[in-house]
Amino acid sequence: MRPVDDLARAEPARPVYARPEGGNASGSAVAAPALGSMRWIMDTGSGYDLIARSHLTPDDEDFVEPTKAVPLYTANGWTRVTERCRIQNPTLFQEITPLVMDASPPVLTVGRRCMEQGYAFHWTPGVPPVLVRPDGVRIQLEVENYVPYLADVEDPMPPVAPAVPAETRPSRPAPIPAPHPPAPVPAGGDAAEPEGGGAAEPVRDLKAEATSTEHLATHLPNNPYCEACVRANMPRVPRRASRLHAKDHVGHPPPVTFGDLITADHLVSIDEESLGWDGERFVFAMVDAATRWHACAPSAGKTMNEVTAALVDFVGPRANVEVFRSDNAPELIAAAKSLGWIRESSTPRASETNAIAERAVRTVVEGARTLLSQARPPPAMWPHAVRHFCFAMNIRVVDGDSAWNRRYGK
C-alpha cells in the first residue's frame, strides 16, 4: 500500500527556469549557490541527481534542506538519503536539487530529464554526446574515459554542437554560436522534408502543449512548461531490474482481452488531515492489464464488502475474469473468493511482482495531485480528483487508440 498524504499536501517542486529578458539566472528571491567549475557525470543509470557533502562549502550548507527519505542501492548496499541541496546550474540554466550523500561523485540524471523535463540526449558514433535543453539549446558534453561530463560554466549559454554532416565532423568539433530554438510546426501544416527525402518528424511545441485541453485533462506526459506539472512533480524511487519482473505473466499467456488479468492495490492515508470530503481514507485502485482500463474507489473503510462492490462495479455484470492479482490483504483474498475468481498473490514488499497495479497506483497519485495543483480546490476534494483522472485516462487517445476503445470497441 502507498500513502495518499501527498495528494492533499504536495510540496511544490523547484521550477525549471526559463531565461528572463534582461534578467539573471536566479529566478528566485534567494538564489541558490552555483558551485563554480564542478563537473557532473551525466548518468543514464541514476534516477536522481547526487552530490557528496564534501563538495559543499559552509555557505552551501544554508541551502541544504530535508526531503522525504529516498532509499538508494549503492556499491556499499542500501542507504537512505534524507537531505537535498538547492544549487544553481548555469549550464542547464535551472536550479537543481541533488540528494546529499556522504560519498558520491557529482551526478546528474539523464533519464529523469529526458522523460519528465523535456531534455534530449544524443550520442553520435565517434563524437562527444549532446544534451538538448527544453528551450532548444544544445550543450556539447565532455568525455573522459568514455564517461560523459557536464561542466559548469560562467556563461549561461553553453557551447553548441556543430550542425554539419557527420562525414565532415572533426573528432572534437569546435563550439559555434547558439542557434534559435526550432520553430513549431503551424497547426494544420506539414513539416519540411529533410534533405535526401523522407518526411521529417513534426517539431513539438511544448509551450503550446502545456496549455492545450488534451494536456490539461491528464497532464500526461509531464511538460516542463506546465506550471502544475512542475509544481506537483515529486521524486520517484527506482528499483533495480531483477528476476521478479518475470512473474508478471508466468503460468498464463499475456492478457489480450478485458478480464484476462485484473490487478488491484490499496492506497491509505495515515492521518486525519488527509481525509477526503466525506471521510474517505482509502483508495482501491484497479487496472485491467489488456486494455489499461483504470478505476479508483475511494472509501472510508477497507472491508471485504467494499472491495467486492468496487470490483463488481469495475468489471461489470457480464465480464469474465480469468486471473485476479493482488497482495495478500485479507479483504482482497475474501473478495476474490466470494466472486469465484482465480487469484494470484504478489510478493510482499516487492512491488515489481504486481508491477501493473503498482504503476497504476503511482500514475493515479501523480495525476490526481497535478489536477489538484492546477484547479486548487480544497485538499479534501482528492476523491473526486482520482475519479476524474481515471476517466480522463480511459478516454485519452494515444497513437490513435484508447482504453475505452480497447474495452468497448468504439
C-alpha positions in Angstrom: 0.0 0.0 0.0 1.1 3.5 -0.7 0.3 6.7 1.3 -2.0 9.3 -0.3 -1.0 12.1 2.0 0.9 13.8 -0.8 -2.3 14.2 -2.7 -3.5 16.7 -0.1 -0.2 18.2 0.9 2.2 18.1 -2.1 5.4 20.1 -1.6 5.9 22.3 -4.7 8.8 21.2 -6.8 11.5 23.6 -7.7 10.8 25.2 -11.1 12.8 24.8 -14.3 13.8 28.3 -15.1 13.4 30.0 -18.5 15.7 32.8 -19.5 14.2 36.1 -18.3 14.6 39.0 -20.7 17.1 41.4 -19.3 17.3 39.3 -16.1 19.7 37.0 -14.4 19.6 33.2 -13.9 18.5 33.1 -10.3 14.7 33.2 -11.0 14.0 33.5 -7.2 14.3 36.0 -4.4 17.0 33.9 -2.6 19.2 32.4 -5.3 20.8 29.1 -4.6 24.6 28.9 -5.0 26.5 27.9 -8.1 29.4 25.5 -7.5 31.8 27.1 -9.9 33.8 24.7 -12.1 32.1 21.5 -10.9 32.0 18.6 -13.4 28.9 16.4 -13.3 28.7 12.8 -14.6 25.7 12.6 -17.0 24.4 9.2 -15.8 21.7 7.1 -17.5 21.8 4.6 -14.7 20.7 7.0 -11.9 17.2 8.3 -11.4 18.4 11.1 -9.1 20.9 14.0 -9.1 23.5 13.3 -6.4 26.3 15.2 -4.7 28.7 14.4 -1.8 28.6 16.6 1.3 32.4 17.1 0.8 31.7 19.1 -2.4 29.6 21.6 -0.5 31.1 24.7 1.2 29.9 26.1 4.5 27.8 28.7 2.6 26.2 25.9 0.6 25.0 24.3 3.8 22.5 27.1 4.1 20.7 25.6 1.1 20.6 22.0 2.3 17.1 21.1 3.3 15.3 17.9 4.4 13.4 15.8 2.0 11.4 12.6 2.1 13.7 9.6 2.8 14.9 8.1 -0.5 16.3 4.5 -0.4 19.2 4.1 -2.8 21.2 1.0 -3.7 24.9 1.9 -3.8 28.1 0.0 -4.1 28.1 -0.4 -0.3 24.5 -1.6 -0.2 21.2 0.1 0.7 21.2 3.6 2.2 18.6 6.2 3.0 19.1 9.8 1.9 17.1 12.4 3.8 18.7 15.7 2.5 19.0 17.6 -0.7 20.7 20.9 -1.7 19.4 23.7 -3.9 22.1 24.6 -6.5 22.1 26.9 -9.5 23.5 25.2 -12.6 24.5 27.9 -15.1 24.9 25.5 -18.0 21.5 23.9 -17.6 20.1 27.3 -16.6 18.0 25.9 -13.9 18.1 25.2 -10.1 18.8 21.6 -9.4 18.2 19.7 -6.1 20.7 16.8 -5.9 20.4 14.4 -3.0 23.2 15.0 -0.5 25.2 11.8 0.3 28.2 11.0 2.5 30.2 9.9 -0.5 29.3 10.2 -4.2 30.6 11.8 -7.4 28.6 14.7 -8.7 25.8 13.0 -10.8 23.0 14.4 -13.0 20.3 12.0 -14.1 19.8 11.8 -17.8 16.7 9.6 -17.7 14.6 11.9 -15.5 15.5 14.9 -17.6 14.6 13.2 -20.8 11.4 11.6 -19.6 10.0 14.3 -17.4 11.7 17.7 -18.0 11.8 18.0 -21.8 15.5 17.3 -22.4 17.0 15.1 -25.2 20.3 13.2 -25.2 22.2 12.3 -28.4 25.5 10.4 -28.8 26.6 10.1 -32.4 29.4 7.5 -33.0 32.9 9.0 -32.8 31.9 12.4 -31.4 31.1 13.7 -27.9 27.4 13.5 -26.9 25.0 16.4 -26.9 22.4 17.3 -24.3 19.5 19.4 -25.7 17.7 21.7 -23.2 13.9 22.2 -23.3 14.5 25.6 -24.8 16.4 24.0 -27.8 19.9 25.0 -26.7 22.4 22.2 -27.5 25.1 21.5 -24.9 28.2 19.6 -26.1 29.4 17.3 -23.2 32.9 16.4 -22.4 34.1 12.7 -22.5 36.8 11.3 -20.2 37.5 7.5 -20.1 34.3 7.0 -22.1 32.2 8.8 -19.4 30.2 11.9 -20.4 30.6 15.0 -18.2 28.7 18.3 -18.0 30.9 21.2 -16.9 29.5 24.3 -15.1 30.4 27.4 -17.0 30.1 31.1 -16.1 28.4 31.9 -19.4 24.8 30.7 -19.0 24.6 30.0 -22.7 26.8 26.9 -23.3 28.6 26.0 -26.5 26.6 24.4 -29.2 27.2 21.1 -31.0 28.1 21.6 -34.7 25.3 21.3 -37.2 27.4 19.7 -40.0 27.2 16.4 -41.8 28.6 13.5 -39.8 31.2 12.7 -42.5 32.7 16.2 -42.3 32.8 16.5 -38.5 36.2 16.7 -36.8 37.0 14.3 -34.0 36.4 17.1 -31.4 34.3 19.8 -33.1 34.8 23.4 -32.0 31.8 25.3 -30.4 29.8 27.6 -32.6 27.2 30.3 -31.5 23.9 29.0 -30.2 21.0 28.9 -32.7 17.5 30.0 -32.1 15.2 27.2 -30.8 13.4 25.4 -33.7 10.1 27.0 -34.8 7.0 24.9 -34.0 5.1 23.4 -36.9 2.0 25.5 -37.7 -1.4 24.0 -36.9 -2.6 22.0 -40.0 0.8 22.5 -41.7 3.4 20.0 -42.7 7.0 19.8 -41.6 9.6 20.5 -44.2 11.1 17.4 -45.8 14.7 16.8 -44.8 17.4 16.7 -47.4 17.7 13.3 -49.0 14.0 12.6 -49.0 11.7 11.2 -46.3 9.2 13.0 -44.0 10.6 14.8 -41.0 9.1 14.3 -37.6 7.0 17.3 -36.6 8.6 19.6 -34.0 6.6 19.6 -30.8 5.7 22.9 -29.3 5.9 22.1 -25.6 4.8 25.6 -24.6 1.6 25.3 -26.7 1.0 21.8 -25.4 1.3 23.0 -21.8 -2.0 24.9 -22.1 -3.8 22.6 -24.5 -7.1 20.9 -23.5 -5.6 17.5 -24.1 -2.7 18.1 -21.8 -4.8 19.7 -19.0 -7.2 16.7 -18.9 -4.5 14.4 -17.5 -1.2 16.3 -17.5 0.4 13.5 -19.4 3.2 13.4 -20.4 4.9 15.6 -18.0 5.6 19.1 -19.5 8.4 21.3 -18.2 6.4 24.4 -19.3 3.2 23.4 -17.4 3.2 25.1 -14.0 1.1 22.4 -12.4 3.3 19.6 -13.8 6.5 21.3 -12.4 4.8 22.1 -9.1 3.4 18.7 -8.5 6.4 16.7 -9.8 7.8 14.5 -7.0 10.8 12.2 -6.8 10.2 8.5 -7.6 12.2 5.6 -6.2 13.6 3.4 -8.9 14.2 -0.3 -8.3 16.9 -2.3 -10.0 15.6 -4.8 -12.5 15.5 -8.4 -11.2 14.0 -11.8 -11.8 10.9 -10.5 -10.0 9.7 -8.9 -13.3 9.4 -12.2 -14.9 6.5 -13.1 -12.7 4.1 -10.7 -14.5 2.9 -13.4 -16.9 4.2 -16.6 -15.5 1.7 -19.5 -15.9 -0.6 -17.9 -18.4 -0.3 -16.1 -21.8 -0.1 -12.3 -22.0 -3.5 -10.7 -21.5 -5.4 -9.9 -24.7 -9.0 -9.0 -23.8 -10.6 -7.3 -20.8 -10.7 -9.6 -17.8 -7.7 -11.7 -18.8 -5.7 -10.1 -15.9 -7.2 -7.7 -13.3 -4.8 -6.2 -10.8 -5.6 -4.1 -7.8 -3.9 -2.4 -4.8 -4.9 -0.1 -1.9 -3.6 3.4 -1.0 -4.1 4.6 2.5 -3.9 8.0 4.3 -2.2 7.9 7.6 -3.5 10.9 9.4 -6.7 12.9 9.8 -5.5 15.8 7.7 -5.6 13.7 4.6 -9.2 12.5 4.9 -11.5 13.1 1.9 -14.5 15.3 1.9 -16.8 12.5 3.1 -14.3 10.9 5.4 -12.6 8.8 2.7 -9.3 7.3 4.0 -8.6 4.6 1.4 -8.4 4.4 -2.3 -8.9 1.0 -4.1 -7.1 1.3 -7.4 -7.9 -1.3 -10.2 -6.5 -1.7 -13.7 -7.1 -4.2 -16.5 -3.8 -5.3 -18.0 -5.0 -5.9 -21.5 -6.9 -2.6 -22.1 -5.2 -0.5 -19.4 -8.7 0.5 -18.1 -8.2 2.3 -14.8 -10.7 2.9 -12.0 -10.5 4.0 -8.3 -12.9 3.6 -5.5 -12.3 6.0 -2.5 -13.9 4.7 0.7 -13.8 5.3 4.5 -13.2 1.7 5.2 -11.3 -1.3 3.8 -13.7 -4.2 4.2 -14.5 -7.2 2.1 -17.9 -5.8 1.1 -16.5 -2.5 0.0 -13.8 -4.2 -2.1 -16.3 -6.7 -3.6 -18.6 -3.8 -4.6 -15.7 -1.9 -6.2 -14.6 -5.0 -8.2 -18.1 -5.7 -9.4 -18.5 -2.1 -10.5 -15.2 -2.2 -12.3 -15.7 -5.4 -14.3 -19.5 -5.1 -14.9 -22.1 -7.8 -14.5 -21.1 -9.9 -17.5 -17.3 -9.8 -17.6 -15.4 -13.0 -17.3 -12.3 -12.5 -15.1 -9.6 -15.1 -15.8 -7.0 -14.0 -13.2 -7.1 -11.5 -10.4 -3.7 -10.5 -8.9 -3.2 -8.7 -5.6 -1.2 -8.7 -2.5 -2.3 -10.9 0.5 -4.6 -8.4 2.2 -7.4 -10.4 3.8 -10.2 -8.3 2.3 -8.8 -8.9 -1.2 -8.5 -12.6 -0.7 -12.0 -12.8 0.7 -13.4 -10.6 -2.2 -11.8 -12.8 -4.8 -13.1 -15.9 -3.2 -16.7 -14.5 -2.9 -16.6 -13.7 -6.7 -15.2 -17.1 -7.6 -12.1 -15.6 -9.2 -8.7 -17.3 -9.6 -6.3 -15.2 -7.5 -2.5 -14.8 -7.8 -0.6 -13.3 -5.0 2.3 -10.9 -5.3 5.5 -10.9 -3.2 5.2 -8.8 0.0 7.2 -5.6 -0.1 8.3 -6.2 -3.8 6.1 -4.1 -5.9 7.6 -5.4 -9.1 5.7 -8.7 -8.7 2.5 -6.7 -9.0 4.0 -4.1 -11.3 0.9 -3.2 -13.3 -1.1 -2.3 -10.2 1.8 -0.5 -8.5 2.3 1.6 -11.7 -1.4 2.3 -11.8 -1.3 3.5 -8.2 1.6 5.8 -8.9 0.0 7.2 -12.0 -3.2 7.9 -10.2 -1.5 9.6 -7.3 0.7 11.8 -9.5 -2.2 12.6 -11.9 -4.7 13.5 -9.2 -2.0 15.6 -7.3 -1.3 17.5 -10.5 -5.0 18.1 -11.2 -5.4 19.4 -7.6 -2.4 21.7 -8.1 -3.9 23.0 -11.4 -7.5 23.6 -10.1 -6.6 24.5 -6.5 -9.8 23.1 -4.8 -9.8 22.2 -1.1 -7.4 19.3 -0.4 -10.3 17.2 0.8 -11.6 17.0 -2.8 -8.9 14.5 -3.7 -11.5 11.6 -4.0 -13.1 13.5 -6.9 -9.7 14.2 -8.4 -8.8 10.5 -8.6 -12.1 9.5 -10.2 -11.8 12.3 -12.8 -8.2 11.3 -13.6 -9.1 7.7 -14.2 -12.0 8.7 -16.5 -9.7 11.1 -18.4 -7.0 8.3 -18.7 -9.6 5.9 -20.1 -10.7 8.2 -22.9 -7.2 9.6 -23.7 -6.2 8.8 -27.3 -2.6 7.7 -27.7 -1.4 6.6 -31.1 -5.0 6.5 -32.4 -6.3 4.2 -29.7 -7.7 4.5 -26.1 -8.6 2.2 -23.2 -12.3 3.0 -23.9 -11.9 1.7 -27.5 -9.9 -1.4 -26.4 -12.6 -2.3 -23.9 -15.8 -1.4 -25.8 -14.6 -1.3 -29.4 -15.8 2.2 -30.1 
